[in-house]
Amino acid sequence: MEQRRNRRFQLHLPLAITRAGTERVSLSGFTKNISSTGVLFTSSTAADLGGPIEYVITLHEAGPLPVGLRCVGKVVRSERMLANGEAHRTFEIAATLERYEFVRDRELAR
């Protein structure tokens, strides 16, 4: 039986990757689960294993300005997802959560 140090919460929240490595990017996805030390999410693009990543998880979209969690970490897993035994265009990415800050600003607004 697998033992984890931190409890994982199964949450399906919008996620935007804003930086991958040294490049600024604009990729979107959704979280699958979150813990105090990392996140598992889906994206249409693979991420570089071991590379730095910056991402924003939108926690609350109601009201004039959404509330988000801007996170910095590194990619610890990036795998193409399978459906019915066949690979498709979605990737499952696990990233650490090393630093974070709450943000409530216009850049999160859609």
N, CA, C and O atoms as a GROMACS GRO file, in nm:
protein
  440
    1MET      N    1   0.084  -0.118   0.000
    1MET     CA    2   0.000   0.000   0.000
    1MET      C    3   0.088   0.124   0.000
    1MET      O    4   0.185   0.133   0.075
    2GLU      N    5   0.052   0.220  -0.086
    2GLU     CA    6   0.132   0.341  -0.099
    2GLU      C    7   0.105   0.436   0.018
    2GLU      O    8  -0.010   0.462   0.053
    3GLN      N    9   0.212   0.486   0.078
    3GLN     CA   10   0.202   0.580   0.189
    3GLN      C   11   0.249   0.717   0.141
    3GLN      O   12   0.358   0.729   0.084
    4ARG      N   13   0.169   0.819   0.162
    4ARG     CA   14   0.206   0.955   0.124
    4ARG      C   15   0.223   1.039   0.249
    4ARG      O   16   0.154   1.021   0.349
    5ARG      N   17   0.316   1.132   0.241
    5ARG     CA   18   0.341   1.222   0.355
    5ARG      C   19   0.233   1.328   0.368
    5ARG      O   20   0.196   1.366   0.479
    6ASN      N   21   0.184   1.375   0.254
    6ASN     CA   22   0.087   1.483   0.254
    6ASN      C   23  -0.045   1.438   0.194
    6ASN      O   24  -0.047   1.365   0.095
    7ARG      N   25  -0.152   1.482   0.252
    7ARG     CA   26  -0.285   1.448   0.202
    7ARG      C   27  -0.308   1.516   0.067
    7ARG      O   28  -0.275   1.633   0.049
    8ARG      N   29  -0.366   1.442  -0.025
    8ARG     CA   30  -0.400   1.496  -0.157
    8ARG      C   31  -0.549   1.524  -0.163
    8ARG      O   32  -0.631   1.446  -0.114
    9PHE      N   33  -0.583   1.637  -0.223
    9PHE     CA   34  -0.722   1.676  -0.240
    9PHE      C   35  -0.757   1.668  -0.387
    9PHE      O   36  -0.691   1.731  -0.470
   10GLN      N   37  -0.861   1.591  -0.418
   10GLN     CA   38  -0.906   1.574  -0.555
   10GLN      C   39  -0.985   1.698  -0.595
   10GLN      O   40  -1.103   1.710  -0.562
   11LEU      N   41  -0.920   1.790  -0.666
   11LEU     CA   42  -0.983   1.914  -0.708
   11LEU      C   43  -0.965   1.934  -0.858
   11LEU      O   44  -0.855   1.916  -0.911
   12HIS      N   45  -1.072   1.971  -0.926
   12HIS     CA   46  -1.070   1.998  -1.070
   12HIS      C   47  -1.081   2.149  -1.086
   12HIS      O   48  -1.192   2.204  -1.093
   13LEU      N   49  -0.965   2.217  -1.093
   13LEU     CA   50  -0.961   2.363  -1.101
   13LEU      C   51  -0.883   2.406  -1.225
   13LEU      O   52  -0.791   2.336  -1.268
   14PRO      N   53  -0.919   2.521  -1.283
   14PRO     CA   54  -0.842   2.572  -1.398
   14PRO      C   55  -0.698   2.603  -1.357
   14PRO      O   56  -0.672   2.656  -1.248
   15LEU      N   57  -0.605   2.569  -1.445
   15LEU     CA   58  -0.464   2.593  -1.420
   15LEU      C   59  -0.403   2.653  -1.547
   15LEU      O   60  -0.434   2.609  -1.658
   16ALA      N   61  -0.318   2.752  -1.530
   16ALA     CA   62  -0.248   2.813  -1.643
   16ALA      C   63  -0.098   2.806  -1.617
   16ALA      O   64  -0.050   2.853  -1.514
   17ILE      N   65  -0.024   2.748  -1.711
   17ILE     CA   66   0.122   2.747  -1.702
   17ILE      C   67   0.169   2.879  -1.763
   17ILE      O   68   0.138   2.910  -1.878
   18THR      N   69   0.245   2.957  -1.685
   18THR     CA   70   0.290   3.087  -1.732
   18THR      C   71   0.439   3.089  -1.767
   18THR      O   72   0.484   3.176  -1.842
   19ARG      N   73   0.514   2.993  -1.714
   19ARG     CA   74   0.657   2.984  -1.745
   19ARG      C   75   0.699   2.839  -1.738
   19ARG      O   76   0.666   2.767  -1.643
   20ALA      N   77   0.773   2.795  -1.841
   20ALA     CA   78   0.829   2.660  -1.843
   20ALA      C   79   0.976   2.675  -1.876
   20ALA      O   80   1.012   2.719  -1.985
   21GLY      N   81   1.062   2.638  -1.782
   21GLY     CA   82   1.204   2.663  -1.800
   21GLY      C   83   1.229   2.812  -1.795
   21GLY      O   84   1.186   2.879  -1.701
   22THR      N   85   1.296   2.866  -1.895
   22THR     CA   86   1.322   3.010  -1.900
   22THR      C   87   1.224   3.082  -1.992
   22THR      O   88   1.229   3.205  -2.005
   23GLU      N   89   1.135   3.006  -2.057
   23GLU     CA   90   1.042   3.065  -2.153
   23GLU      C   91   0.909   3.102  -2.090
   23GLU      O   92   0.855   3.027  -2.008
   24ARG      N   93   0.856   3.217  -2.130
   24ARG     CA   94   0.720   3.252  -2.093
   24ARG      C   95   0.628   3.178  -2.188
   24ARG      O   96   0.649   3.179  -2.309
   25VAL      N   97   0.526   3.114  -2.133
   25VAL     CA   98   0.431   3.038  -2.214
   25VAL      C   99   0.290   3.072  -2.169
   25VAL      O  100   0.269   3.137  -2.067
   26SER      N  101   0.194   3.027  -2.246
   26SER     CA  102   0.054   3.045  -2.212
   26SER      C  103  -0.019   2.915  -2.245
   26SER      O  104  -0.076   2.900  -2.353
   27LEU      N  105  -0.017   2.823  -2.150
   27LEU     CA  106  -0.082   2.693  -2.167
   27LEU      C  107  -0.185   2.674  -2.057
   27LEU      O  108  -0.167   2.722  -1.945
   28SER      N  109  -0.291   2.604  -2.089
   28SER     CA  110  -0.394   2.584  -1.988
   28SER      C  111  -0.416   2.436  -1.962
   28SER      O  112  -0.376   2.350  -2.042
   29GLY      N  113  -0.479   2.407  -1.851
   29GLY     CA  114  -0.511   2.270  -1.813
   29GLY      C  115  -0.602   2.271  -1.692
   29GLY      O  116  -0.660   2.374  -1.657
   30PHE      N  117  -0.614   2.156  -1.628
   30PHE     CA  118  -0.697   2.143  -1.509
   30PHE      C  119  -0.625   2.057  -1.407
   30PHE      O  120  -0.557   1.961  -1.443
   31THR      N  121  -0.638   2.092  -1.280
   31THR     CA  122  -0.578   2.011  -1.175
   31THR      C  123  -0.656   1.881  -1.161
   31THR      O  124  -0.776   1.875  -1.189
   32LYS      N  125  -0.586   1.777  -1.117
   32LYS     CA  126  -0.649   1.651  -1.082
   32LYS      C  127  -0.645   1.633  -0.930
   32LYS      O  128  -0.743   1.590  -0.869
   33ASN      N  129  -0.529   1.666  -0.871
   33ASN     CA  130  -0.520   1.666  -0.725
   33ASN      C  131  -0.410   1.761  -0.681
   33ASN      O  132  -0.318   1.793  -0.757
   34ILE      N  133  -0.424   1.806  -0.557
   34ILE     CA  134  -0.332   1.906  -0.501
   34ILE      C  135  -0.296   1.864  -0.359
   34ILE      O  136  -0.382   1.816  -0.284
   35SER      N  137  -0.169   1.883  -0.323
   35SER     CA  138  -0.127   1.864  -0.184
   35SER      C  139  -0.048   1.988  -0.144
   35SER      O  140  -0.032   2.081  -0.223
   36SER      N  141   0.001   1.990  -0.022
   36SER     CA  142   0.078   2.106   0.024
   36SER      C  143   0.216   2.112  -0.042
   36SER      O  144   0.284   2.214  -0.030
   37THR      N  145   0.257   2.006  -0.111
   37THR     CA  146   0.390   2.005  -0.172
   37THR      C  147   0.388   1.989  -0.324
   37THR      O  148   0.495   1.989  -0.386
   38GLY      N  149   0.270   1.976  -0.384
   38GLY     CA  150   0.268   1.960  -0.529
   38GLY      C  151   0.130   1.950  -0.588
   38GLY      O  152   0.029   1.954  -0.517
   39VAL      N  153   0.127   1.937  -0.719
   39VAL     CA  154   0.002   1.932  -0.793
   39VAL      C  155   0.015   1.834  -0.909
   39VAL      O  156   0.122   1.820  -0.968
   40LEU      N  157  -0.094   1.766  -0.941
   40LEU     CA  158  -0.104   1.680  -1.059
   40LEU      C  159  -0.208   1.744  -1.148
   40LEU      O  160  -0.320   1.771  -1.104
   41PHE      N  161  -0.172   1.770  -1.274
   41PHE     CA  162  -0.266   1.837  -1.364
   41PHE      C  163  -0.253   1.782  -1.506
   41PHE      O  164  -0.158   1.711  -1.538
   42THR      N  165  -0.349   1.818  -1.589
   42THR     CA  166  -0.347   1.778  -1.729
   42THR      C  167  -0.317   1.900  -1.815
   42THR      O  168  -0.350   2.013  -1.779
   43SER      N  169  -0.255   1.875  -1.929
   43SER     CA  170  -0.223   1.981  -2.024
   43SER      C  171  -0.215   1.920  -2.163
   43SER      O  172  -0.193   1.800  -2.177
   44SER      N  173  -0.231   2.001  -2.265
   44SER     CA  174  -0.222   1.952  -2.403
   44SER      C  175  -0.077   1.944  -2.450
   44SER      O  176  -0.050   1.895  -2.560
   45THR      N  177   0.016   1.992  -2.368
   45THR     CA  178   0.158   1.994  -2.404
   45THR      C  179   0.240   1.928  -2.295
   45THR      O  180   0.212   1.946  -2.176
   46ALA      N  181   0.342   1.854  -2.334
   46ALA     CA  182   0.432   1.791  -2.237
   46ALA      C  183   0.520   1.897  -2.173
   46ALA      O  184   0.538   2.006  -2.228
   47ALA      N  185   0.574   1.866  -2.056
   47ALA     CA  186   0.666   1.956  -1.987
   47ALA      C  187   0.801   1.887  -1.973
   47ALA      O  188   0.809   1.764  -1.968
   48ASP      N  189   0.908   1.967  -1.966
   48ASP     CA  190   1.043   1.912  -1.953
   48ASP      C  191   1.065   1.859  -1.812
   48ASP      O  192   1.056   1.934  -1.715
   49LEU      N  193   1.095   1.732  -1.802
   49LEU     CA  194   1.119   1.667  -1.674
   49LEU      C  195   1.236   1.734  -1.602
   49LEU      O  196   1.342   1.754  -1.660
   50GLY      N  197   1.215   1.770  -1.476
   50GLY     CA  198   1.318   1.833  -1.395
   50GLY      C  199   1.328   1.983  -1.414
   50GLY      O  200   1.400   2.050  -1.340
   51GLY      N  201   1.258   2.035  -1.512
   51GLY     CA  202   1.266   2.179  -1.541
   51GLY      C  203   1.180   2.262  -1.449
   51GLY      O  204   1.080   2.214  -1.395
   52PRO      N  205   1.217   2.390  -1.430
   52PRO     CA  206   1.135   2.479  -1.350
   52PRO      C  207   1.004   2.511  -1.419
   52PRO      O  208   0.995   2.511  -1.542
   53ILE      N  209   0.902   2.537  -1.340
   53ILE     CA  210   0.770   2.568  -1.394
   53ILE      C  211   0.702   2.668  -1.302
   53ILE      O  212   0.717   2.664  -1.180
   54GLU      N  213   0.628   2.759  -1.363
   54GLU     CA  214   0.544   2.853  -1.288
   54GLU      C  215   0.402   2.836  -1.338
   54GLU      O  216   0.379   2.833  -1.459
   55TYR      N  217   0.308   2.826  -1.247
   55TYR     CA  218   0.170   2.803  -1.285
   55TYR      C  219   0.076   2.876  -1.190
   55TYR      O  220   0.112   2.905  -1.075
   56VAL      N  221  -0.043   2.905  -1.238
   56VAL     CA  222  -0.145   2.973  -1.159
   56VAL      C  223  -0.269   2.886  -1.155
   56VAL      O  224  -0.322   2.848  -1.259
   57ILE      N  225  -0.313   2.854  -1.035
   57ILE     CA  226  -0.436   2.777  -1.015
   57ILE      C  227  -0.545   2.875  -0.977
   57ILE      O  228  -0.532   2.947  -0.877
   58THR      N  229  -0.653   2.880  -1.054
   58THR     CA  230  -0.764   2.969  -1.023
   58THR      C  231  -0.852   2.901  -0.919
   58THR      O  232  -0.913   2.797  -0.945
   59LEU      N  233  -0.857   2.962  -0.799
   59LEU     CA  234  -0.931   2.903  -0.688
   59LEU      C  235  -1.077   2.946  -0.686
   59LEU      O  236  -1.165   2.868  -0.649
   60HIS      N  237  -1.102   3.070  -0.727
   60HIS     CA  238  -1.238   3.122  -0.718
   60HIS      C  239  -1.258   3.224  -0.830
   60HIS      O  240  -1.186   3.324  -0.836
   61GLU      N  241  -1.354   3.198  -0.918
   61GLU     CA  242  -1.375   3.286  -1.033
   61GLU      C  243  -1.488   3.385  -1.014
   61GLU      O  244  -1.505   3.475  -1.096
   62ALA      N  245  -1.566   3.373  -0.908
   62ALA     CA  246  -1.680   3.462  -0.888
   62ALA      C  247  -1.633   3.602  -0.849
   62ALA      O  248  -1.522   3.619  -0.799
   63GLY      N  249  -1.717   3.699  -0.873
   63GLY     CA  250  -1.684   3.836  -0.836
   63GLY      C  251  -1.609   3.906  -0.948
   63GLY      O  252  -1.581   3.846  -1.052
   64PRO      N  253  -1.577   4.033  -0.926
   64PRO     CA  254  -1.513   4.112  -1.032
   64PRO      C  255  -1.370   4.067  -1.065
   64PRO      O  256  -1.327   4.079  -1.180
   65LEU      N  257  -1.298   4.015  -0.966
   65LEU     CA  258  -1.161   3.969  -0.989
   65LEU      C  259  -1.144   3.829  -0.930
   65LEU      O  260  -1.173   3.808  -0.812
   66PRO      N  261  -1.097   3.733  -1.011
   66PRO     CA  262  -1.077   3.597  -0.960
   66PRO      C  263  -0.963   3.590  -0.859
   66PRO      O  264  -0.876   3.677  -0.856
   67VAL      N  265  -0.964   3.486  -0.777
   67VAL     CA  266  -0.857   3.461  -0.680
   67VAL      C  267  -0.776   3.343  -0.730
   67VAL      O  268  -0.831   3.239  -0.766
   68GLY      N  269  -0.645   3.360  -0.732
   68GLY     CA  270  -0.558   3.254  -0.781
   68GLY      C  271  -0.442   3.228  -0.687
   68GLY      O  272  -0.415   3.304  -0.594
   69LEU      N  273  -0.376   3.119  -0.714
   69LEU     CA  274  -0.257   3.079  -0.639
   69LEU      C  275  -0.144   3.067  -0.741
   69LEU      O  276  -0.142   2.973  -0.821
   70ARG      N  277  -0.050   3.162  -0.738
   70ARG     CA  278   0.065   3.158  -0.829
   70ARG      C  279   0.173   3.073  -0.763
   70ARG      O  280   0.216   3.101  -0.651
   71CYS      N  281   0.217   2.968  -0.834
   71CYS     CA  282   0.310   2.870  -0.776
   71CYS      C  283   0.436   2.858  -0.860
   71CYS      O  284   0.435   2.877  -0.982
   72VAL      N  285   0.545   2.827  -0.792
   72VAL     CA  286   0.673   2.799  -0.857
   72VAL      C  287   0.719   2.663  -0.809
   72VAL      O  288   0.712   2.633  -0.689
   73GLY      N  289   0.766   2.580  -0.900
   73GLY     CA  290   0.815   2.447  -0.864
   73GLY      C  291   0.896   2.389  -0.976
   73GLY      O  292   0.952   2.461  -1.058
   74LYS      N  293   0.904   2.256  -0.978
   74LYS     CA  294   0.974   2.189  -1.088
   74LYS      C  295   0.892   2.067  -1.129
   74LYS      O  296   0.817   2.010  -1.049
   75VAL      N  297   0.908   2.028  -1.254
   75VAL     CA  298   0.833   1.916  -1.310
   75VAL      C  299   0.899   1.786  -1.265
   75VAL      O  300   1.019   1.766  -1.286
   76VAL      N  301   0.821   1.699  -1.202
   76VAL     CA  302   0.874   1.571  -1.156
   76VAL      C  303   0.821   1.453  -1.238
   76VAL      O  304   0.874   1.342  -1.229
   77ARG      N  305   0.717   1.477  -1.318
   77ARG     CA  306   0.665   1.372  -1.407
   77ARG      C  307   0.587   1.437  -1.520
   77ARG      O  308   0.514   1.535  -1.499
   78SER      N  309   0.601   1.384  -1.640
   78SER     CA  310   0.526   1.431  -1.756
   78SER      C  311   0.503   1.311  -1.847
   78SER      O  312   0.596   1.261  -1.910
   79GLU      N  313   0.378   1.265  -1.852
   79GLU     CA  314   0.346   1.143  -1.927
   79GLU      C  315   0.224   1.164  -2.015
   79GLU      O  316   0.127   1.230  -1.976
   80ARG      N  317   0.229   1.107  -2.134
   80ARG     CA  318   0.112   1.110  -2.224
   80ARG      C  319   0.006   1.020  -2.162
   80ARG      O  320   0.035   0.908  -2.119
   81MET      N  321  -0.118   1.068  -2.159
   81MET     CA  322  -0.227   0.989  -2.102
   81MET      C  323  -0.276   0.888  -2.205
   81MET      O  324  -0.267   0.910  -2.326
   82LEU      N  325  -0.328   0.778  -2.153
   82LEU     CA  326  -0.384   0.674  -2.238
   82LEU      C  327  -0.534   0.666  -2.220
   82LEU      O  328  -0.586   0.686  -2.110
   83ALA      N  329  -0.603   0.636  -2.328
   83ALA     CA  330  -0.747   0.611  -2.322
   83ALA      C  331  -0.773   0.485  -2.404
   83ALA      O  332  -0.740   0.480  -2.522
   84ASN      N  333  -0.833   0.386  -2.342
   84ASN     CA  334  -0.858   0.258  -2.408
   84ASN      C  335  -0.730   0.198  -2.466
   84ASN      O  336  -0.732   0.140  -2.575
   85GLY      N  337  -0.620   0.214  -2.394
   85GLY     CA  338  -0.493   0.156  -2.438
   85GLY      C  339  -0.418   0.235  -2.544
   85GLY      O  340  -0.310   0.195  -2.586
   86GLU      N  341  -0.476   0.348  -2.588
   86GLU     CA  342  -0.412   0.428  -2.693
   86GLU      C  343  -0.374   0.566  -2.638
   86GLU      O  344  -0.447   0.626  -2.560
   87ALA      N  345  -0.257   0.614  -2.681
   87ALA     CA  346  -0.210   0.746  -2.640
   87ALA      C  347  -0.292   0.854  -2.711
   87ALA      O  348  -0.331   0.838  -2.827
   88HIS      N  349  -0.318   0.963  -2.639
   88HIS     CA  350  -0.384   1.076  -2.704
   88HIS      C  351  -0.312   1.205  -2.668
   88HIS      O  352  -0.204   1.200  -2.609
   89ARG      N  353  -0.368   1.318  -2.702
   89ARG     CA  354  -0.298   1.446  -2.696
   89ARG      C  355  -0.291   1.512  -2.560
   89ARG      O  356  -0.245   1.625  -2.550
   90THR      N  357  -0.335   1.448  -2.458
   90THR     CA  358  -0.333   1.506  -2.325
   90THR      C  359  -0.218   1.446  -2.244
   90THR      O  360  -0.192   1.326  -2.249
   91PHE      N  361  -0.152   1.533  -2.168
   91PHE     CA  362  -0.042   1.489  -2.083
   91PHE      C  363  -0.081   1.509  -1.937
   91PHE      O  364  -0.153   1.602  -1.902
   92GLU      N  365  -0.032   1.419  -1.854
   92GLU     CA  366  -0.050   1.430  -1.709
   92GLU      C  367   0.085   1.475  -1.654
   92GLU      O  368   0.188   1.409  -1.674
   93ILE      N  369   0.084   1.587  -1.584
   93ILE     CA  370   0.208   1.648  -1.535
   93ILE      C  371   0.201   1.662  -1.384
   93ILE      O  372   0.103   1.712  -1.329
   94ALA      N  373   0.307   1.618  -1.317
   94ALA     CA  374   0.320   1.636  -1.172
   94ALA      C  375   0.430   1.739  -1.149
   94ALA      O  376   0.539   1.728  -1.206
   95ALA      N  377   0.402   1.837  -1.066
   95ALA     CA  378   0.499   1.942  -1.036
   95ALA      C  379   0.501   1.969  -0.886
   95ALA      O  380   0.399   1.957  -0.818
   96THR      N  381   0.618   2.005  -0.837
   96THR     CA  382   0.629   2.041  -0.696
   96THR      C  383   0.569   2.179  -0.676
   96THR      O  384   0.549   2.255  -0.771
   97LEU      N  385   0.540   2.211  -0.552
   97LEU     CA  386   0.490   2.342  -0.513
   97LEU      C  387   0.590   2.394  -0.409
   97LEU      O  388   0.576   2.368  -0.289
   98GLU      N  389   0.691   2.467  -0.456
   98GLU     CA  390   0.799   2.511  -0.368
   98GLU      C  391   0.774   2.650  -0.309
   98GLU      O  392   0.808   2.676  -0.194
   99ARG      N  393   0.713   2.737  -0.388
   99ARG     CA  394   0.676   2.871  -0.340
   99ARG      C  395   0.541   2.906  -0.398
   99ARG      O  396   0.506   2.862  -0.508
  100TYR      N  397   0.465   2.985  -0.326
  100TYR     CA  398   0.336   3.027  -0.378
  100TYR      C  399   0.298   3.163  -0.320
  100TYR      O  400   0.351   3.206  -0.218
  101GLU      N  401   0.205   3.229  -0.388
  101GLU     CA  402   0.146   3.352  -0.338
  101GLU      C  403   0.003   3.360  -0.389
  101GLU      O  404  -0.027   3.318  -0.501
  102PHE      N  405  -0.084   3.415  -0.308
  102PHE     CA  406  -0.221   3.438  -0.351
  102PHE      C  407  -0.223   3.564  -0.435
  102PHE      O  408  -0.158   3.663  -0.402
  103VAL      N  409  -0.298   3.560  -0.544
  103VAL     CA  410  -0.310   3.677  -0.631
  103VAL      C  411  -0.456   3.701  -0.661
  103VAL      O  412  -0.535   3.609  -0.679
  104ARG      N  413  -0.488   3.825  -0.665
  104ARG     CA  414  -0.624   3.866  -0.703
  104ARG      C  415  -0.607   3.991  -0.789
  104ARG      O  416  -0.606   4.104  -0.740
  105ASP      N  417  -0.593   3.965  -0.917
  105ASP     CA  418  -0.568   4.079  -1.004
  105ASP      C  419  -0.629   4.058  -1.142
  105ASP      O  420  -0.685   3.952  -1.171
  106ARG      N  421  -0.616   4.158  -1.223
  106ARG     CA  422  -0.680   4.157  -1.355
  106ARG      C  423  -0.618   4.055  -1.449
  106ARG      O  424  -0.686   4.012  -1.542
  107GLU      N  425  -0.494   4.014  -1.430
  107GLU     CA  426  -0.434   3.918  -1.523
  107GLU      C  427  -0.498   3.780  -1.513
  107GLU      O  428  -0.484   3.699  -1.605
  108LEU      N  429  -0.568   3.752  -1.404
  108LEU     CA  430  -0.640   3.626  -1.392
  108LEU      C  431  -0.779   3.633  -1.454
  108LEU      O  432  -0.838   3.529  -1.487
  109ALA      N  433  -0.831   3.752  -1.470
  109ALA     CA  434  -0.966   3.768  -1.525
  109ALA      C  435  -0.968   3.720  -1.670
  109ALA      O  436  -0.874   3.744  -1.745
  110ARG      N  437  -1.075   3.652  -1.707
  110ARG     CA  438  -1.085   3.600  -1.844
  110ARG      C  439  -1.149   3.701  -1.932
  110ARG      O  440  -1.167   3.676  -2.052
   0.00000   0.00000   0.00000
